[in-house]
């Protein structure tokens, strides 16, 4: 019985890591596109979840935070959530000991297309990029 449980946990971790890699590909793809276009610069952080921060070129005080949840994703879809944050306040919060992804006090705007707890999207960076552009006109 203990061996079966260990095997189940190992399989879950393997799946979680697979989803982490797939989410990372999406977030990097969006970041590469924005950087090539000259509208934002990507900072990527791996922890339990995957965090992408797209700092806006036109207004560097603003940063889009996209969080990907490998543990809540599936073979066909990734769970993601996004919001706009104040970059300077986010950095101050981190310097004060707040963990990456928990800088809630720096939030400027929640995106209506990204409900609390995240939404499911296909593993397609263009899909995420279009959703973010709908919420952030500076990305056009």
Residue pairs with C-beta under 8 A, 6 or more apart in sequence:
16 70
16 71
17 70
19 70
19 71
19 73
19 74
19 78
20 46
20 50
20 68
20 70
22 73
22 78
22 123
23 50
23 68
23 69
23 70
23 73
23 78
23 80
23 123
24 44
24 46
24 50
24 68
25 123
25 125
26 68
26 78
26 80
26 123
26 124
26 125
26 128
27 42
27 44
27 50
27 52
27 66
27 68
27 125
27 128
28 42
28 44
28 52
28 125
29 125
29 126
29 129
30 42
30 52
30 54
30 66
30 125
30 128
30 129
30 132
31 40
31 41
31 42
31 44
31 52
31 54
32 42
33 125
33 129
34 40
34 41
34 42
34 54
34 129
34 139
35 41
35 42
38 57
39 56
39 57
39 58
39 138
39 139
39 140
40 54
40 55
40 56
40 57
40 64
40 139
41 54
41 55
41 57
42 52
42 53
42 54
43 52
43 53
43 55
44 50
44 51
44 52
44 53
45 51
45 52
45 53
45 100
45 101
47 99
47 100
47 101
48 71
49 67
49 68
49 69
49 70
49 71
49 101
50 67
50 68
50 70
51 65
51 66
51 67
51 68
51 100
51 101
52 64
52 65
52 66
52 67
52 68
53 63
53 64
53 65
53 66
53 90
54 63
54 64
54 66
54 132
55 62
55 63
55 87
56 62
56 63
56 64
56 136
56 138
56 139
58 138
59 138
60 87
61 86
61 87
61 88
62 84
62 85
62 86
62 87
62 108
62 138
63 84
63 85
63 86
63 87
63 90
64 82
64 83
64 84
64 85
64 132
64 136
65 82
65 83
65 84
65 85
65 90
65 101
65 103
66 80
66 81
66 82
66 128
66 132
67 80
67 81
67 82
67 101
67 118
68 78
68 79
68 80
69 78
69 79
69 80
69 81
69 118
72 79
72 118
73 79
73 120
74 120
76 122
76 123
77 120
77 121
77 122
77 123
78 120
78 121
78 122
78 123
79 118
79 119
79 120
80 114
80 118
80 119
80 121
80 128
81 114
81 115
81 116
81 117
81 118
81 119
82 111
82 114
82 131
82 132
82 135
83 107
83 108
83 109
83 110
83 111
83 114
84 107
84 108
84 109
84 111
84 135
84 136
85 103
85 106
85 107
85 108
86 106
86 107
86 108
87 106
89 103
89 105
89 106
90 103
90 106
93 103
93 105
93 106
94 100
94 103
98 105
111 132
111 135
112 135
113 119
113 131
113 134
113 135
114 131
114 135
121 127
121 128
121 131
129 139
132 139
133 139
133 140
